[in-house]
Amino acid sequence: MRSSLRASLSEDNTILIAAASGRALAASARRAFYRPLVADFFDDLDTRELAAATILGGEVETGFAAHELIARLRALATGEKPLGLVWGSGFEDRPELLAELAQHFPLYGNSAAVVARAKDPSFLAALCRDLDIPHPDVSFEKPRDGGDWLVKRQGGGGGIHIRPADDSIAENGDYFQRRVAGTPVSVLLL
């Protein structure tokens, strides 16, 4: 299988990767016989070992800035012919940035429109309801029984933005989600 995959690749099998942490994507690209060029927040030694080139692409606290990320990706691609751009974590709340990146590079992964829909709590709740998938209630108004609710940032990922609703003030882009019993699990793989 690997030899047929290798044969099916063009002579230039370089791929751009942009993610908060690009290490896992770079490792996956290597296993699939691609040459990864990585822009991430860390530029750590493990990623450098996996990638043909790396560059810092943003700050953890503020995320990616479109003009800066595009410039850094272009710098990574200098003298290369990347097949496209694989994006990872760090874009969950920035579908407009994905749309802008798509104007400069072929994107591999979900489109900006798909990300925006998946991160829209109203759309996701309605979809779950229509498919008879159990899901927590959501509200854009602070519930009176705040102790049974959480505040989440629309588009947020990783969970660091989640807080109890009882003493929280909702900020722009926040919504409320009812607490449910059970073990929390991540769907990062999706």
PyMOL commands that set and color helices and strands:
alter all, ss='L'
color gray80, all
select helices_A, chain A and resi 2-8+23-31+45-50+66-77+95-102+112-118+121-130+146-148
alter helices_A, ss='H'
color red, helices_A
select strands_A, chain A and resi 14-18+35-40+53-56+85-87+107-108+138-139+149-153+163-164+174-178
alter strands_A, ss='S'
color yellow, strands_A
deselect
rebuild
show_as cartoon
